[in-house]
Amino acid sequence: MSPAAGSRLSRLSLAWHRHGELVRFALVGASTFVVDTAVFVLLKSTVLEPKPVTAKILAVLVATVVGYVANREWSFRARGGLARRREAVLYFLVSGAALAVNAAPLGVSRYVLDLATPAVTPFTEQVADLVSAQVVGTLLAMGFRWWAFRRWVFPTALSG
């Protein structure tokens, strides 16, 4: 291996070591985003059609359960320091706060900006719902979760 290739490999290894937790968190987030979106669209287009915020809350709850297992066992596996029960309670409390952060843009879109039929077309309503809930809400909640999980739920980096 050339010295340049060894240097690049060393830098890549250092970057993975430094940012691997964030990459794993982002991959779990992408997976739970798919779960969240699928459940949200399914509920909003069927049994909860007139209640998009309720559909969003239920979708986030399902994705949160999936996310806890994946984050605990993969994203933050090199962290600890809390008893599992306390960790789980804190995870779900933080996720509850993140749920409010996630649902707020949809509530603003629907009930403050009145981006709902009959004020707008059904297509505009669908686009506004998806953008506010699945893009804006998810990005805001993801930033909050990253900060809060590292601060309160998985606070201690384990040596090793």
N, C-alpha and C positions, 0 to 999 in steps of 0.2 A: 504494500500500500504506500502510495506517495505521501510525503509529509503534508501536502496540501489537503489530500483526502482525509488523512488522519486528523488534521486540524478541524476540517468541516464536521467530521464525525464527532469529535470532542465537543464542538460548539453545539451540535444537535443534541448530544447526550445531556449537556449542561442545561440547554433550553427545556428539554423534556423533564429533567429533574426539577427545574425551577417552576415550570408551567404545566406539568402533567396533571396536577390536581384540577386546574382550571379547564384543561382540555377534556378530562373525564367528566367534570361537572357539566360542561357544555354539551357533550354527547348524551349524557343522561337527560339533560334539558331538552335536547332535540327529540329524543325518544318520547319523553312525556308530553312534549308539544304535539306530537302526532296522536298520542292517546287522547289528550285534551281536545284537540280539534275534531277528531273522529266522534267522540262522545258528544261534544257540543253540537256539531252539525246534525248528528242523528237525533238527539233530543229536541233540538230547535225545529227540525223539520217534521217531527212526529208528535209525540205526546205533550211536549212543552212548547209547541209552536207559538202560543200567545204569551209565553213567559220566558223571554230570552235570558234574562239575568238569572233566573232559577236554573235554566239549562247550563249556563256558564258556571255557576257555583257547583253544581253536581259534576260537571266535567272536570273542573279543577280538583275536586275531592278525589275522584277516581285516579287522576294523574298524580296526585300527592302521595297516595298509597304506593303506587308503582315507583315514584321518585324516592321515597324513603328507603325502600329496600335497595334500590340501585345505588343511591348515594352512600348509604351505610356500608354496603358490601364492596363498592368499587371506587367511587369518587373520593371519599374521605376515609378510606380504609387505613391510611397511615396516620389518622388522628384518633384521639380518644380522650380518656380522662373522666368520662361521665359514666355512671351506671346506665345500663341499656334502657331501663324504664324511664329514667329522668331524661335521657337523650331523646327517646321517642316522644315524650310529652313536650319537650322544648321544640322538637322538629315540627310537631303538629300545631303548636302555638304560633311559631314563626310562619308556618304555612297558612295558618288562619289569617294572620295579618297580611301575608302576601296575597291571599285570596281577595281581600278587600282592595288591595292595590291593583290586582288584576281585573276585578269587576268594575272598578270605578270609571274607567274610560267608556265602557259600554253603557253604564248608567248615564253618564254625561251625554253621550251620543244620542241615546234614545230619549231621555227625559228632560235634558236641558236644551240640547240643540234641536230636538224634535225631528230626528232623522228616522222617522217611522211613517208607514202609510197611515192615513191618506195624505200627510204633508209632503211625502216624497214617493217616488215610484217603488214598487216592491224590489226591483233590482237595486236601486240606490240604498234601500233599507238593508238588504243582504250584504252589500259591499261595506256599508258603514258599520254594520254589526261585526263582520269579520275583521275589518281593519282595527276597529276600536278594541275588540276583545282579544283577537289572536295576534295582533302585531303590537299595538301600543301597550295594552295591558300586560301581555307576556313579557315584553322587554323591560318594562318598569318592575314587574314582579321578579324577574330573573336577577336583576341588579340587587334588589333588596334581599332576595334569598342568599345570593353569594356572600354578601356582607354579613347577614345575620347568622347563617349556618356556621361560618368560620368563627364568628365572635362568640356565639352562645351554645350552639348545638355540638359542634366538633371543634372545641377551642384549642386542644392541646396537640401539637405535632409530636408524634411518638418518635423516639430515637431508634435508629436501626437502619 
